[in-house]
Amino acid sequence: MRRLHLDRRGYTMTFWAVFIGFVLVPAFALAIELGRYFYAISEVAKAADAAAVAASAEINARTFQNSGSLVPTGKTWSNAQSYVAQNTASLSSKGVHAFVTGIQVSSGDNMVRVTVSADLSILFPSVVPDVIVSQTGIAKLRALTH
């Protein structure tokens, strides 16, 4: 009878070892990876918003006042990229670099849209395919009047 009790304890320990190894450890790893992913997305989105504001500050005011057209200046792209770099410093320290991939200026609604992209693959194990994130920041021009 005593031997039967020891066998059951052995089965229970085996069950828990398998459960922890095949269920709990992967679940914890997934939770950590998802947290890392959503943090990186929020950093890229924050950088896109800052870049849109920075790009909107570099709209040619004189051209707008004369013709009503929103025209970027020569500094629009570099100013936006500078703000992206400043707002993604924590990602850059992990090897993730975000870049301005598009600036769209819309005269109809006085909006500047800046798209920022980053390759997050370095944050994840090699089994995860390429993880490229793009976020768009929008800034409305209110100071310029036509």
Steps between C-alpha positions, in 0.01 A plus 500: 500500500782740580654443155174600328502834688857575383412420140211750504727771637746427220224537241389828655852641497540391138169661407597832662845498343348447156228759567750764611738423213245487218229738621614753760845583363372564144206702639736721700730539199202599282386755759846655510526509119155657461584761761821582315310521169229734629757719675695535174182583306408770749851649475479510120152657518626762746788578265260529204286750689805706596630485143166625365511798733864565406424472127203733532729761654704494179217580257575801283279771657562755225388261225192411702406864555550584131339198336332294770725205417678304768855452378773337707833678532841342459512434875165321531636147450813547712307668780251214508780239502677685780188480717461130418857435613447693823175319582628150427827517695395210723436283192826612339690375804355155426602514133164610359513811285188682384492703181264745336366315196251755377374853543166598354380859506131558436388855418134407507485432873830666603645171620851361501531122521834341575552126473774345712618141460727276703625144462437330836643161398806544721276498809363152429640151462603382157186283468287814467487633142589861419311740724474838332275759659370820340313768688359829372500822699266783408533870576247765407628842404307766685742792512497562126196685371408555140 
